[in-house]
Amino acid sequence: MLCAIAALALAACGDSAEPAHHVQAARGAGTVVWAVGDGADGSDDAKGVARAIESDRPDAFLYLGDVYPDGTGADFARHYQPVYGGLAGITWPTIGNHEYANRRSGYYPYWRRHGGAKPWYRVRLAGWELFSLNSEAPHGPGSTQLRWLERRLAGARGNCRLAFWHRPRFSAGTVHGDAPDVAPLWDALRGHARLVLNGHDHVMLRYRPRDGLIEYVAGSGGAALYGTRPDSRTAFSRSGVRGALRITLSRGAARLEFRSADGRVLDRSRTRCRPA
């Protein structure tokens, strides 16, 4: 299928299959990408979020991790496929803590059937470069993943880049909170990227810009919801509501909305970036 926008899967390390999915032709107002995590539990609540995403006919979908309870092949068949399987052909995933231990029997076989899977990779979309990173695999100084990321950012021009992984560097969620161990990924992106998306805490959060990066936590995909605590670093915080993050990408700009499963717009934001 010929696409009006470039959606090019680029070289990554790990398994040989590339995560190259078809992407719909971009609509005039931009390329629509939805993102959410922590929704693959097979519940009616999760299916409601997925229906809201599908009804918008997105160009791409970022799944931010966690297939419950343990990410086995059976869990993907029972809990992921009935919820988000309809979006598999346009999905770029990242792995969560719930499926990491069983990744060789669950995550990798499932995503190989739907266009390929890698522990980390990058794609291009609507003038942006998207990095799927891995908060569960080694990501500290000297790790293969961090060296891969640093090589691809070295000398890169502009900052129209979006990175996503499961566990957030910063979180006002009451269950997990900040994840200091992922600081090497965050630090490598400073000056090179604009947006960071995560799941893990089952809430919706938008952080104020920090180090030139704006972090969004969208772990509200359907599993049991968490609470939030006061955090002066946040510009938007919502608990107790299931929904997802809708992103419209265009060259040099992004518009973002947190939307509930019933279609309410809960938060709007926008940012600009420097194209390469």
Backbone as CSV, one residue per row, in Angstrom:
resi,resn,N_x,N_y,N_z,CA_x,CA_y,CA_z,C_x,C_y,C_z
1,MET,0.849,-1.191,0.000,0.000,0.000,0.000,0.881,1.237,0.000
2,LEU,0.627,2.115,-0.951,1.385,3.357,-1.007,0.820,4.329,-0.002
3,CYS,1.705,4.993,0.723,1.283,5.932,1.763,1.710,7.334,1.381
4,ALA,0.910,8.315,1.784,1.242,9.694,1.476,2.272,10.252,2.431
5,ILE,2.557,9.534,3.492,3.574,9.975,4.429,4.626,8.895,4.552
6,ALA,5.827,9.289,4.932,6.892,8.306,5.118,6.749,7.689,6.484
7,ALA,6.757,6.383,6.533,6.747,5.656,7.803,7.818,4.592,7.673
8,LEU,9.055,4.989,7.794,10.184,4.143,7.474,10.769,3.547,8.737
9,ALA,10.770,2.229,8.820,11.413,1.560,9.947,12.914,1.536,9.698
10,LEU,13.684,1.982,10.685,15.117,2.115,10.530,15.843,1.042,11.313
11,ALA,17.127,0.907,11.058,17.898,-0.171,11.664,17.878,-0.078,13.180
12,ALA,17.745,-1.241,13.820,17.804,-1.340,15.269,18.563,-2.608,15.613
13,CYS,18.843,-2.784,16.896,19.534,-3.992,17.280,18.526,-5.033,17.713
14,GLY,18.959,-6.296,17.818,18.084,-7.337,18.313,17.614,-8.234,17.204
15,ASP,16.354,-8.643,17.250,15.824,-9.577,16.282,15.823,-8.976,14.890
16,SER,15.877,-9.842,13.865,16.096,-9.368,12.506,14.878,-8.711,11.885
17,ALA,13.675,-9.069,12.335,12.469,-8.503,11.721,12.352,-7.019,12.034
18,GLU,11.962,-6.226,11.041,11.797,-4.792,11.235,10.342,-4.467,11.563
19,PRO,10.089,-3.472,12.445,8.721,-3.092,12.781,8.142,-2.159,11.725
20,ALA,7.915,-2.665,10.518,7.476,-1.826,9.404,5.994,-2.054,9.154
21,HIS,5.140,-1.164,9.641,3.707,-1.285,9.483,3.215,-0.300,8.431
22,HIS,2.089,-0.616,7.838,1.459,0.331,6.930,0.823,1.460,7.737
23,VAL,0.862,2.645,7.181,0.267,3.807,7.819,-0.681,4.453,6.827
24,GLN,-1.848,4.862,7.308,-2.822,5.477,6.426,-2.296,6.791,5.857
25,ALA,-2.876,7.203,4.755,-2.552,8.511,4.192,-2.911,9.590,5.191
26,ALA,-1.990,10.531,5.388,-2.206,11.590,6.370,-3.356,12.485,5.952
27,ARG,-4.185,12.849,6.911,-5.266,13.790,6.620,-4.717,15.204,6.585
28,GLY,-5.477,16.120,6.042,-4.981,17.467,5.803,-4.492,18.176,7.044
29,ALA,-5.124,17.904,8.194,-4.777,18.620,9.414,-3.560,18.046,10.107
30,GLY,-2.989,16.978,9.589,-1.820,16.372,10.211,-1.972,14.866,10.315
31,THR,-0.984,14.236,10.879,-0.961,12.788,11.042,-1.374,12.449,12.464
32,VAL,-2.416,11.647,12.609,-2.996,11.367,13.922,-2.410,10.086,14.495
33,VAL,-1.859,10.210,15.694,-1.244,9.096,16.414,-1.887,9.042,17.800
34,TRP,-2.334,7.865,18.197,-2.839,7.681,19.562,-1.807,6.894,20.362
35,ALA,-1.784,7.134,21.680,-0.853,6.433,22.558,-1.531,6.128,23.883
36,VAL,-1.320,4.904,24.367,-1.828,4.521,25.684,-1.131,3.247,26.108
37,GLY,-1.097,3.008,27.398,-0.555,1.768,27.920,-1.449,1.197,28.995
38,ASP,-1.095,0.011,29.484,-1.731,-0.586,30.650,-3.214,-0.862,30.437
39,GLY,-3.565,-1.240,29.208,-4.963,-1.507,28.904,-5.268,-2.914,28.458
40,ALA,-4.252,-3.761,28.301,-4.473,-5.083,27.720,-4.804,-6.101,28.806
41,ASP,-5.982,-5.934,29.419,-6.443,-6.901,30.414,-7.721,-7.607,29.964
42,GLY,-8.159,-7.341,28.741,-9.339,-7.993,28.200,-10.651,-7.488,28.741
43,SER,-10.639,-6.449,29.557,-11.854,-5.968,30.217,-12.711,-5.116,29.286
44,ASP,-13.960,-4.933,29.661,-14.846,-4.047,28.907,-14.346,-2.611,28.947
45,ASP,-13.747,-2.201,30.073,-13.200,-0.842,30.162,-12.095,-0.640,29.137
46,ALA,-11.214,-1.627,29.019,-10.129,-1.535,28.047,-10.685,-1.502,26.627
47,LYS,-11.690,-2.327,26.359,-12.285,-2.348,25.025,-12.943,-1.012,24.702
48,GLY,-13.470,-0.336,25.697,-14.061,0.980,25.462,-13.033,2.001,25.021
49,VAL,-11.847,1.972,25.646,-10.773,2.867,25.224,-10.341,2.534,23.806
50,ALA,-10.190,1.253,23.515,-9.760,0.839,22.176,-10.781,1.236,21.114
51,ARG,-12.059,1.109,21.409,-13.094,1.513,20.439,-13.023,3.005,20.157
52,ALA,-12.768,3.784,21.188,-12.660,5.232,20.988,-11.482,5.565,20.074
53,ILE,-10.376,4.850,20.241,-9.214,5.079,19.381,-9.514,4.645,17.956
54,GLU,-10.044,3.449,17.793,-10.329,2.925,16.448,-11.315,3.803,15.699
55,SER,-12.306,4.351,16.396,-13.324,5.149,15.722,-12.757,6.428,15.127
56,ASP,-11.603,6.859,15.598,-10.953,8.066,15.068,-10.121,7.757,13.823
57,ARG,-10.013,6.493,13.456,-9.244,6.054,12.288,-7.829,6.647,12.301
58,PRO,-7.053,6.333,13.335,-5.709,6.934,13.449,-4.768,6.435,12.373
59,ASP,-3.721,7.190,12.150,-2.668,6.803,11.222,-1.672,5.854,11.870
60,ALA,-1.501,5.946,13.183,-0.579,5.072,13.904,-1.017,5.000,15.358
61,PHE,-0.585,3.916,16.026,-0.928,3.690,17.423,0.331,3.248,18.155
62,LEU,0.622,3.900,19.285,1.757,3.546,20.123,1.226,2.854,21.370
63,TYR,1.569,1.575,21.542,1.153,0.895,22.767,2.305,0.968,23.759
64,LEU,2.023,1.548,24.927,3.056,1.919,25.880,3.353,0.833,26.909
65,GLY,2.914,-0.381,26.644,3.341,-1.504,27.458,2.345,-2.005,28.474
66,ASP,2.523,-3.243,28.866,1.807,-4.064,29.839,0.643,-4.826,29.217
67,VAL,0.837,-6.137,29.195,-0.193,-7.100,28.827,-0.368,-7.994,30.047
68,TYR,-1.587,-8.064,30.560,-1.834,-8.677,31.868,-2.282,-10.132,31.740
69,PRO,-1.995,-10.973,32.787,-1.190,-10.561,33.949,0.314,-10.720,33.763
70,ASP,0.719,-11.624,32.866,2.145,-11.948,32.770,2.705,-11.882,31.360
71,GLY,1.947,-11.401,30.397,2.460,-11.239,29.044,2.822,-12.533,28.349
72,THR,2.182,-13.623,28.704,2.424,-14.895,28.022,1.731,-14.892,26.660
73,GLY,2.015,-15.901,25.853,1.307,-16.021,24.589,-0.192,-16.105,24.793
74,ALA,-0.617,-16.833,25.828,-2.045,-16.935,26.133,-2.622,-15.589,26.547
75,ASP,-1.856,-14.799,27.295,-2.329,-13.467,27.693,-2.488,-12.545,26.481
76,PHE,-1.560,-12.625,25.524,-1.722,-11.832,24.307,-2.975,-12.262,23.555
77,ALA,-3.239,-13.565,23.504,-4.413,-14.058,22.785,-5.708,-13.672,23.491
78,ARG,-5.728,-13.715,24.820,-6.956,-13.460,25.570,-7.175,-11.990,25.889
79,HIS,-6.084,-11.273,26.126,-6.214,-9.932,26.690,-5.730,-8.801,25.794
80,TYR,-4.805,-9.082,24.875,-4.371,-8.018,23.962,-5.146,-8.059,22.649
81,GLN,-5.163,-9.203,22.006,-5.775,-9.301,20.686,-7.239,-8.846,20.668
82,PRO,-8.102,-9.243,21.630,-9.491,-8.793,21.592,-9.663,-7.299,21.849
83,VAL,-8.654,-6.674,22.434,-8.751,-5.241,22.755,-8.121,-4.396,21.653
84,TYR,-6.837,-4.599,21.395,-6.109,-3.751,20.452,-5.706,-4.464,19.167
85,GLY,-6.153,-5.694,18.997,-5.772,-6.431,17.800,-6.187,-5.762,16.512
86,GLY,-7.289,-5.035,16.527,-7.741,-4.337,15.327,-6.814,-3.231,14.884
87,LEU,-5.922,-2.805,15.759,-4.964,-1.742,15.444,-3.560,-2.295,15.180
88,ALA,-3.408,-3.624,15.203,-2.072,-4.221,15.148,-1.301,-3.807,13.913
89,GLY,-1.973,-3.619,12.788,-1.279,-3.277,11.554,-0.687,-1.884,11.531
90,ILE,-1.097,-1.016,12.470,-0.541,0.344,12.520,0.111,0.612,13.879
91,THR,0.401,-0.446,14.633,0.917,-0.285,15.994,2.435,-0.373,16.031
92,TRP,3.029,0.548,16.797,4.429,0.457,17.180,4.450,0.318,18.700
93,PRO,4.866,-0.836,19.216,4.793,-1.074,20.658,6.110,-0.824,21.379
94,THR,6.012,-0.766,22.694,7.156,-0.899,23.578,6.756,-1.891,24.650
95,ILE,7.721,-2.539,25.257,7.424,-3.616,26.203,7.297,-3.070,27.622
96,GLY,6.371,-3.660,28.382,6.166,-3.268,29.769,6.731,-4.271,30.745
97,ASN,6.695,-3.921,32.019,7.247,-4.821,33.035,6.428,-6.104,33.170
98,HIS,5.126,-6.054,32.866,4.309,-7.250,33.027,4.627,-8.325,31.993
99,GLU,5.064,-7.936,30.801,5.325,-8.949,29.785,6.811,-9.221,29.553
100,TYR,7.682,-8.529,30.257,9.104,-8.661,29.931,9.644,-10.056,30.244
101,ALA,9.277,-10.633,31.378,9.831,-11.939,31.755,9.467,-13.023,30.745
102,ASN,8.294,-12.916,30.140,7.822,-13.911,29.171,7.900,-13.396,27.736
103,ARG,8.810,-12.476,27.489,8.865,-11.815,26.188,9.124,-12.778,25.038
104,ARG,9.866,-13.846,25.277,10.206,-14.759,24.183,9.035,-15.654,23.799
105,SER,8.065,-15.812,24.684,6.885,-16.611,24.351,5.662,-15.757,24.072
106,GLY,5.696,-14.485,24.458,4.543,-13.612,24.286,4.791,-12.440,23.364
107,TYR,5.546,-11.462,23.826,5.731,-10.194,23.113,6.340,-10.388,21.731
108,TYR,7.501,-11.047,21.661,8.177,-11.153,20.369,7.408,-12.005,19.361
109,PRO,6.894,-13.164,19.721,6.112,-13.918,18.734,4.876,-13.158,18.253
110,TYR,4.193,-12.473,19.165,2.997,-11.736,18.750,3.354,-10.640,17.752
111,TRP,4.378,-9.849,18.068,4.676,-8.708,17.197,5.383,-9.122,15.918
112,ARG,6.037,-10.276,15.911,6.559,-10.774,14.639,5.422,-11.091,13.674
113,ARG,4.323,-11.582,14.184,3.164,-11.883,13.328,2.506,-10.621,12.807
114,HIS,2.782,-9.503,13.440,2.123,-8.251,13.064,3.138,-7.196,12.633
115,GLY,4.147,-7.611,11.886,5.042,-6.627,11.287,6.423,-6.567,11.870
116,GLY,6.728,-7.396,12.868,8.081,-7.404,13.393,8.176,-6.818,14.779
117,ALA,9.195,-7.226,15.505,9.393,-6.728,16.868,10.875,-6.620,17.155
118,LYS,11.235,-5.586,17.873,12.607,-5.387,18.311,12.592,-4.862,19.740
119,PRO,13.677,-5.031,20.469,13.702,-4.491,21.826,13.702,-2.967,21.845
120,TRP,14.248,-2.349,20.800,14.184,-0.893,20.613,14.394,-0.622,19.132
121,TYR,13.855,0.503,18.672,13.911,0.805,17.242,13.468,2.249,17.031
122,ARG,13.558,2.713,15.797,13.074,4.056,15.463,12.344,4.014,14.135
123,VAL,11.406,4.943,13.971,10.648,5.095,12.737,10.501,6.586,12.446
124,ARG,10.175,6.892,11.199,9.929,8.282,10.825,8.478,8.451,10.433
125,LEU,7.899,9.545,10.866,6.479,9.780,10.635,6.207,11.276,10.652
126,ALA,5.670,11.787,9.551,5.186,13.177,9.478,6.245,14.201,9.859
127,GLY,7.490,13.979,9.428,8.542,14.923,9.741,9.145,14.751,11.125
128,TRP,8.681,13.744,11.863,9.201,13.439,13.191,9.939,12.107,13.160
129,GLU,10.864,11.955,14.100,11.526,10.682,14.314,11.027,10.133,15.647
130,LEU,10.518,8.912,15.639,9.960,8.287,16.828,10.886,7.168,17.286
131,PHE,11.233,7.177,18.565,12.107,6.166,19.157,11.312,5.327,20.143
132,SER,11.187,4.040,19.870,10.639,3.106,20.850,11.810,2.566,21.658
133,LEU,11.849,2.937,22.935,12.930,2.509,23.815,12.396,1.487,24.816
134,ASN,13.270,0.957,25.645,12.923,-0.199,26.464,13.377,0.036,27.899
135,SER,12.405,0.325,28.772,12.746,0.581,30.171,13.011,-0.689,30.954
136,GLU,12.743,-1.868,30.346,12.911,-3.134,31.051,14.250,-3.793,30.724
137,ALA,14.774,-3.587,29.531,16.095,-4.095,29.168,17.170,-3.170,29.752
138,PRO,18.409,-3.634,29.858,19.478,-2.765,30.362,19.533,-1.441,29.587
139,HIS,19.613,-0.340,30.335,19.604,0.977,29.693,20.546,1.945,30.403
140,GLY,21.434,1.428,31.231,22.374,2.276,31.949,23.596,2.611,31.115
141,PRO,24.526,3.382,31.692,25.749,3.750,30.973,26.477,2.511,30.462
142,GLY,26.859,2.551,29.197,27.574,1.443,28.590,26.702,0.331,28.062
143,SER,25.392,0.383,28.315,24.501,-0.665,27.822,24.378,-0.586,26.304
144,THR,24.045,-1.708,25.699,23.878,-1.755,24.239,22.793,-0.790,23.794
145,GLN,21.689,-0.741,24.539,20.594,0.154,24.166,21.015,1.620,24.203
146,LEU,21.672,2.021,25.285,22.049,3.427,25.411,23.078,3.802,24.350
147,ARG,24.020,2.912,24.072,24.998,3.211,23.017,24.297,3.344,21.669
148,TRP,23.308,2.486,21.401,22.538,2.582,20.152,21.851,3.945,20.049
149,LEU,21.208,4.380,21.146,20.513,5.662,21.141,21.491,6.811,20.958
150,GLU,22.591,6.783,21.664,23.569,7.869,21.576,24.165,7.968,20.176
151,ARG,24.394,6.824,19.540,24.938,6.870,18.172,23.942,7.526,17.217
152,ARG,22.679,7.256,17.364,21.685,7.796,16.445,21.355,9.254,16.714
153,LEU,21.690,9.722,17.899,21.473,11.135,18.206,22.727,11.985,17.984
154,ALA,23.860,11.356,17.907,25.114,12.100,17.754,25.100,12.893,16.451
155,GLY,25.242,14.189,16.564,25.271,15.047,15.387,23.932,15.256,14.718
156,ALA,22.861,14.702,15.293,21.535,14.853,14.686,21.079,16.301,14.785
157,ARG,20.480,16.781,13.728,20.004,18.159,13.702,18.552,18.226,14.145
158,GLY,18.156,19.390,14.676,16.777,19.602,15.081,16.411,18.783,16.312
159,ASN,15.148,18.933,16.760,14.682,18.155,17.912,13.256,17.634,17.709
160,CYS,12.838,17.458,16.465,11.503,16.911,16.194,11.551,15.397,16.379
161,ARG,11.670,15.012,17.619,11.752,13.594,17.977,10.832,13.324,19.163
162,LEU,10.243,12.159,19.126,9.351,11.681,20.177,9.881,10.323,20.625
163,ALA,10.078,10.145,21.913,10.530,8.867,22.446,9.458,8.305,23.357
164,PHE,9.299,6.985,23.322,8.325,6.354,24.219,8.889,5.061,24.784
165,TRP,8.605,4.853,26.062,8.948,3.619,26.752,7.965,3.467,27.901
166,HIS,8.076,2.374,28.663,7.008,2.053,29.619,7.081,2.846,30.924
167,ARG,8.148,2.713,31.681,8.206,3.306,33.021,8.692,4.749,32.952
168,PRO,7.924,5.713,33.461,8.266,7.131,33.291,9.385,7.589,34.214
169,ARG,10.173,8.498,33.684,11.216,9.119,34.509,10.576,9.868,35.665
170,PHE,9.498,10.583,35.407,8.807,11.354,36.442,7.339,10.937,36.467
171,SER,6.787,10.783,37.658,5.374,10.417,37.749,4.809,10.827,39.104
172,ALA,3.637,11.446,39.056,2.902,11.792,40.269,1.911,10.707,40.644
173,GLY,1.999,9.547,40.006,1.130,8.444,40.373,1.439,7.936,41.772
174,THR,0.410,7.500,42.479,0.593,7.098,43.871,1.133,5.686,44.013
175,VAL,1.137,4.895,42.950,1.590,3.508,43.054,3.071,3.376,42.725
176,HIS,3.524,3.980,41.631,4.915,3.805,41.205,5.774,5.046,41.403
177,GLY,5.349,6.198,40.919,6.136,7.410,41.063,7.335,7.450,40.127
178,ASP,8.310,8.302,40.451,9.477,8.500,39.593,10.278,7.203,39.432
179,ALA,10.920,7.072,38.281,11.816,5.939,38.017,13.207,6.492,37.722
180,PRO,14.020,6.759,38.745,15.347,7.348,38.525,16.251,6.497,37.646
181,ASP,16.008,5.179,37.596,16.917,4.326,36.828,16.868,4.599,35.336
182,VAL,15.770,5.202,34.827,15.689,5.469,33.390,16.293,6.825,33.024
183,ALA,16.930,7.485,33.991,17.549,8.791,33.717,18.531,8.755,32.545
184,PRO,19.305,7.672,32.330,20.215,7.693,31.170,19.485,7.861,29.837
185,LEU,18.303,7.274,29.684,17.539,7.470,28.450,17.096,8.924,28.337
186,TRP,16.552,9.448,29.417,16.109,10.848,29.443,17.274,11.784,29.125
187,ASP,18.398,11.562,29.791,19.547,12.462,29.619,20.076,12.433,28.187
188,ALA,20.056,11.255,27.561,20.542,11.156,26.184,19.668,11.936,25.222
189,LEU,18.384,12.097,25.551,17.442,12.779,24.661,17.482,14.297,24.798
190,ARG,18.062,14.803,25.873,18.085,16.249,26.090,18.754,16.952,24.922
191,GLY,18.075,17.970,24.407,18.600,18.733,23.280,18.341,18.096,21.932
192,HIS,17.860,16.865,21.916,17.636,16.142,20.665,16.171,15.792,20.424
193,ALA,15.334,15.853,21.458,13.935,15.439,21.341,13.048,16.465,22.032
194,ARG,11.743,16.333,21.780,10.789,17.260,22.369,9.762,16.559,23.261
195,LEU,9.338,15.342,22.884,8.258,14.662,23.591,8.719,13.306,24.109
196,VAL,8.263,12.956,25.312,8.489,11.638,25.898,7.146,11.115,26.395
197,LEU,6.788,9.886,25.989,5.518,9.272,26.375,5.788,7.996,27.163
198,ASN,5.005,7.792,28.229,5.168,6.617,29.078,3.814,6.126,29.580
199,GLY,3.819,4.926,30.161,2.639,4.370,30.820,2.982,4.056,32.267
200,HIS,2.682,2.811,32.697,3.074,2.249,33.987,2.193,2.736,35.124
201,ASP,2.159,4.026,35.436,1.192,4.535,36.406,-0.132,4.737,35.667
202,HIS,-1.219,4.215,36.247,-2.504,4.177,35.546,-3.258,5.486,35.735
203,VAL,-2.694,6.541,35.213,-3.224,7.898,35.336,-2.904,8.650,34.043
204,MET,-3.344,9.910,33.979,-2.987,10.811,32.892,-2.209,11.983,33.489
205,LEU,-1.030,12.239,32.945,-0.194,13.327,33.438,0.468,14.043,32.274
206,ARG,0.538,15.357,32.382,1.376,16.152,31.480,2.318,16.980,32.334
207,TYR,3.599,16.846,32.095,4.592,17.577,32.865,4.987,18.874,32.179
208,ARG,5.387,19.828,32.978,5.930,21.069,32.424,7.269,20.752,31.754
209,PRO,7.654,21.551,30.751,8.929,21.276,30.065,10.091,21.206,31.042
210,ARG,10.949,20.223,30.832,12.112,20.008,31.693,13.244,19.517,30.801
211,ASP,14.360,20.180,30.823,15.491,19.819,29.968,15.106,19.863,28.491
212,GLY,14.127,20.722,28.143,13.667,20.792,26.767,12.710,19.690,26.366
213,LEU,12.360,18.814,27.303,11.471,17.684,27.037,10.146,17.871,27.764
214,ILE,9.077,17.402,27.143,7.759,17.408,27.779,7.317,15.958,27.912
215,GLU,7.051,15.534,29.137,6.677,14.148,29.392,5.168,14.020,29.597
216,TYR,4.601,12.985,28.964,3.194,12.632,29.126,3.124,11.195,29.642
217,VAL,2.335,10.972,30.668,2.073,9.626,31.164,0.638,9.268,30.798
218,ALA,0.477,8.190,30.027,-0.850,7.767,29.578,-1.011,6.278,29.885
219,GLY,-1.117,5.957,31.162,-1.299,4.574,31.580,-2.731,4.246,31.925
220,SER,-3.652,4.958,31.317,-5.075,4.899,31.672,-5.884,4.067,30.685
221,GLY,-5.258,3.013,30.136,-5.895,2.268,29.057,-6.950,1.272,29.457
222,GLY,-7.149,1.028,30.748,-8.217,0.106,31.107,-8.011,-0.642,32.397
223,ALA,-6.779,-0.987,32.745,-6.537,-1.727,33.980,-6.861,-0.850,35.190
224,ALA,-6.933,-1.457,36.369,-7.329,-0.757,37.594,-6.625,0.587,37.709
225,LEU,-7.409,1.639,37.906,-6.853,2.991,37.911,-6.181,3.308,39.242
226,TYR,-5.168,4.178,39.174,-4.434,4.610,40.354,-4.815,6.049,40.692
227,GLY,-4.274,6.527,41.790,-4.451,7.910,42.170,-3.236,8.744,41.823
228,THR,-3.343,10.051,42.063,-2.222,10.972,41.869,-1.983,11.749,43.147
229,ARG,-0.781,12.240,43.300,-0.419,13.078,44.441,-0.063,14.466,43.928
230,PRO,-0.173,15.483,44.771,0.211,16.831,44.335,1.660,16.858,43.875
231,ASP,1.886,17.516,42.759,3.230,17.572,42.181,3.334,18.866,41.394
232,SER,4.143,19.799,41.867,4.259,21.109,41.215,4.868,21.013,39.828
233,ARG,5.450,19.867,39.493,6.059,19.704,38.175,5.023,19.456,37.088
234,THR,3.798,19.089,37.474,2.784,18.743,36.483,1.999,19.968,36.033
235,ALA,1.642,19.963,34.746,0.742,20.980,34.195,-0.677,20.449,34.097
236,PHE,-0.839,19.134,34.075,-2.159,18.497,34.037,-2.056,17.151,34.724
237,SER,-3.058,16.836,35.527,-3.088,15.569,36.242,-4.538,15.114,36.366
238,ARG,-4.795,13.854,36.009,-6.157,13.331,36.133,-6.095,11.857,36.503
239,SER,-6.819,11.499,37.527,-6.936,10.100,37.931,-8.401,9.703,37.883
240,GLY,-8.645,8.400,37.912,-10.016,7.908,37.956,-10.755,7.940,36.639
241,VAL,-10.067,8.204,35.536,-10.701,8.286,34.217,-9.898,7.437,33.242
242,ARG,-10.597,6.584,32.492,-9.920,5.811,31.445,-9.941,6.588,30.139
243,GLY,-8.830,6.545,29.429,-8.726,7.267,28.175,-7.331,7.140,27.622
244,ALA,-7.006,7.979,26.648,-5.726,7.863,25.940,-5.287,9.235,25.459
245,LEU,-4.086,9.281,24.905,-3.485,10.513,24.413,-3.572,10.544,22.895
246,ARG,-4.201,11.574,22.356,-4.308,11.768,20.905,-3.292,12.824,20.487
247,ILE,-2.465,12.502,19.505,-1.386,13.379,19.057,-1.556,13.646,17.572
248,THR,-1.464,14.891,17.182,-1.463,15.251,15.767,-0.085,15.809,15.427
249,LEU,0.631,15.073,14.595,1.979,15.465,14.214,1.971,16.156,12.857
250,SER,2.718,17.215,12.747,2.970,17.869,11.466,4.395,18.393,11.513
251,ARG,4.901,18.803,10.387,6.298,19.227,10.353,6.508,20.423,11.281
252,GLY,7.355,20.239,12.286,7.698,21.316,13.204,6.709,21.552,14.324
253,ALA,5.690,20.711,14.465,4.682,20.975,15.489,3.965,19.692,15.891
254,ALA,3.366,19.730,17.084,2.528,18.635,17.567,1.419,19.221,18.425
255,ARG,0.218,18.681,18.257,-0.919,19.014,19.117,-1.309,17.747,19.876
256,LEU,-1.555,17.894,21.166,-1.820,16.727,21.999,-3.067,16.949,22.847
257,GLU,-3.871,15.898,22.974,-5.083,15.939,23.777,-5.215,14.648,24.580
258,PHE,-5.456,14.778,25.855,-5.924,13.637,26.624,-7.435,13.559,26.441
259,ARG,-7.907,12.382,26.009,-9.338,12.187,25.804,-9.824,10.995,26.617
260,SER,-10.996,11.137,27.192,-11.599,10.031,27.919,-12.186,9.032,26.929
261,ALA,-12.520,7.849,27.420,-13.082,6.815,26.556,-14.412,7.240,25.957
262,ASP,-15.139,8.155,26.628,-16.417,8.622,26.090,-16.272,9.875,25.234
263,GLY,-15.035,10.248,24.895,-14.815,11.308,23.922,-14.560,12.688,24.480
264,ARG,-14.590,12.867,25.778,-14.344,14.192,26.346,-12.867,14.570,26.223
265,VAL,-12.609,15.813,25.848,-11.237,16.336,25.825,-10.926,16.866,27.221
266,LEU,-9.964,16.251,27.881,-9.635,16.588,29.260,-8.487,17.584,29.365
267,ASP,-7.622,17.608,28.361,-6.459,18.497,28.384,-5.989,18.712,26.964
268,ARG,-5.634,19.927,26.629,-5.056,20.253,25.328,-3.708,20.917,25.529
269,SER,-2.771,20.576,24.677,-1.462,21.224,24.695,-0.885,21.166,23.295
270,ARG,0.140,21.951,23.072,0.827,21.937,21.780,2.273,22.321,21.995
271,THR,3.088,21.920,21.067,4.501,22.266,21.116,5.039,22.410,19.709
272,ARG,6.137,23.123,19.604,6.838,23.249,18.339,8.234,22.651,18.509
273,CYS,8.813,22.260,17.389,10.154,21.688,17.413,10.941,22.207,16.221
274,ARG,12.243,21.974,16.244,13.108,22.404,15.158,13.302,21.258,14.186
275,PRO,12.760,21.346,12.978,12.956,20.255,12.027,14.419,20.090,11.651
276,ALA,14.790,18.862,11.321,16.158,18.604,10.891,16.385,19.255,9.532
